C-alpha cells in the first residue's frame, strides 16, 4: 500500500489500483492505473478516457467507490468533453444536461433568476463576453420548457447536450446534481478487493466441551502428589504402631 507524497489527505493506493512507477504490474488490475503528478508528485492522478486526468480525492475500497475532482476546480469542463467511456469504472447514473451560451446579462435576468434553483451557472467556463448556463434536459426535468424559454428569451443559444455521470445522492433522490461544485463519483464492479478472512465464530458451549489435557495435568499432578505423600506418611505411621505393639 502506497501514497503519493507525504500528505495524509491523499488516498492510500491498494488493489485493484496500482501506482505505475512505484509498483509492479502484478500489484494492480488492468485499467486501474494511478500516477503521482509530475510536478511535485504529491497528488494522486487517475486518467480516464480521452486522456482526461482527474485528481483523486478519496477511494472507498469497501463500497468500491472513487471520488474525483479537477485540479483547476472546473469539473464541468472535463465532464463537458468526456465521451462517456469510463471503463473500467461505472457511473451511478447518467443524466443529459444542456449547455447554453448566454450574454453576461443573463445572470441578472429576472425570469432566469426565478429559475436559479433549476439552472447551473458555470463561472469557470464563462468569460467577459459569454456566460455558460446548464440545465437538465426535458427527459429528466418537467419544467425544462419553461427554463429554456427563459434562457432563449434572454439571448442564450444551445451549445451541446452532454451525458453527465451523476452522484449516488442524485441517483437515489432525483435531486439536481451540481457538478459545478461537487465531485465526480464512480464505482467499479470487478475486481473485488481481497479481504482478510473473517475470524471464525467461536462456540462458547463447544469451547466448554473441549478438554485442555495439558492444563488439566498441571492441576491434577500436584493433587495426586499430595495424596501419595499423605498415603506414604500414613503407611509409615501405621507400620511404626505395629512395631510398637509387637514389642
Residue pairs with C-beta under 8 A, 6 or more apart in sequence:
1 12
1 13
1 14
2 12
2 13
2 19
2 22
2 23
3 10
3 11
3 12
3 13
3 44
4 10
4 13
4 19
4 34
4 36
4 37
4 41
4 42
4 43
4 44
4 45
5 36
5 40
5 41
5 42
5 43
6 42
7 42
10 42
10 43
10 44
10 56
11 44
11 56
11 57
11 58
11 59
12 59
13 19
13 23
13 34
13 44
13 59
14 59
14 61
14 193
15 27
15 28
15 29
15 191
15 193
15 194
16 28
16 29
16 32
16 188
16 191
16 193
17 28
17 29
17 32
17 33
17 34
17 59
18 24
18 25
18 27
18 28
18 29
18 32
18 33
18 34
19 34
19 35
19 36
20 33
20 34
20 35
21 35
21 36
22 36
29 88
29 191
30 88
31 87
31 88
32 88
32 188
33 46
33 47
34 44
34 45
34 46
34 56
35 45
35 47
36 42
36 43
36 44
36 45
37 43
37 45
37 55
43 55
43 71
44 55
44 56
45 53
45 54
45 55
45 56
46 53
46 54
46 55
46 56
46 66
46 68
47 53
47 54
48 54
48 82
48 85
48 86
48 89
49 82
49 83
49 85
49 86
49 87
50 81
50 82
50 83
50 85
52 78
52 81
52 82
53 71
54 68
54 69
54 70
54 78
54 184
55 68
55 69
55 70
55 71
56 66
56 67
56 68
57 67
57 68
57 69
57 183
58 66
58 67
59 65
59 66
59 67
60 66
61 193
63 187
64 187
64 188
64 189
64 192
64 193
65 168
65 185
65 186
65 187
66 89
66 185
66 186
66 187
66 188
67 183
67 184
67 185
68 183
68 184
68 185
68 186
69 75
69 183
69 184
70 77
70 78
72 124
73 124
74 124
74 125
75 179
75 180
75 182
75 183
75 184
76 122
76 124
76 125
76 132
76 134
76 179
76 180
77 124
77 125
78 184
79 162
79 164
79 165
79 179
79 184
80 99
80 125
80 160
80 162
82 162
82 165
84 94
84 163
86 165
86 186
88 188
88 190
89 186
89 187
89 188
90 186
90 187
90 188
90 189
91 165
91 166
91 185
91 186
91 187
92 165
92 166
92 167
92 168
92 170
92 171
92 185
92 187
93 165
93 166
93 170
93 171
94 163
94 164
94 165
94 166
95 136
95 137
95 140
95 163
95 164
95 166
95 170
95 177
96 136
96 137
96 139
96 140
96 161
96 162
96 163
96 164
97 120
97 134
97 135
97 136
97 137
97 161
97 162
97 164
97 179
98 134
98 135
98 136
98 137
98 148
98 158
98 160
98 161
98 162
99 132
99 133
99 134
99 158
99 159
99 160
99 161
99 162
100 132
100 133
100 134
100 135
100 151
100 156
100 157
100 158
100 159
101 130
101 131
101 132
101 156
101 157
101 159
102 130
102 131
102 132
102 133
102 151
102 154
102 155
102 156
102 157
103 130
103 131
103 154
103 155
103 156
104 126
104 128
104 129
104 130
104 131
105 154
105 155
106 112
106 131
106 133
106 151
106 154
106 155
106 156
107 113
107 121
107 131
109 150
109 154
111 150
111 153
111 154
112 119
112 133
112 150
112 151
112 154
114 150
115 143
115 146
115 147
115 150
117 176
118 135
118 136
118 141
118 143
118 147
118 176
119 133
119 134
119 135
119 147
119 151
120 133
120 134
120 135
120 176
120 178
120 179
120 180
121 131
121 132
121 133
121 180
122 132
122 133
122 134
122 180
123 180
124 180
125 132
126 132
132 159
133 151
133 156
134 180
135 141
135 144
135 147
135 148
135 151
136 144
136 176
137 144
137 161
138 144
138 145
141 147
164 177
164 179
165 184
165 185
165 186
166 177
166 179
167 177
167 182
167 183
167 185
168 185
169 175
169 177
170 176
170 177
